[in-house]
Amino acid sequence: MMRSTALTLTLILALCTGVAAADEVSIRQVVLTFEDRAWRADVTLAHADSGWDHYADAWRVVDGAGTVLGTRELWHPHVDEQPFTRSLTGLEIPSSIRTVYIEAHDKVHGWSADRVAIDLLEDSGERYRIHR
């Protein structure tokens, strides 16, 4: 009986953890464009925004060491606009950096583990395109 209860609790916990992960913001697509000596990032996010208490509220560009190169704040929920794309211009990425990462944030879960790695030497990859 005790083993059955422990197994049931373990399964419930696993299911709850999976549900929480499903509510994290996901990055659908990133387009980087080099213009006017700087980069423009257009990032498409999807999230089950439910209102002011739970919505995707930011995304950022970081290097491999975790240094933040730019952040796009999202100031309101996008309940009826999913997925949605927002841009960040004037992004300076040092020429010594080969890979950057796009990370997304929501008000409940924080920074999502799902991020997009962008190889700046490749014109496209999984969930990204680069225009030069």
Buried (B, 14 or more C-beta within 10 A) or exposed (E): EEEEEEEEEEEEEEEEEEEEEEEBBBBBBBBBBBEEEEBBBBBBBBBBBEEEEBBBBBBBBBBEEEEEBBEBEBEEBBEEEEBBEBEBBEBEBEEEEEEBBBBBBBBBBEBBEBBBBBEBEEEEEEBBBBEE
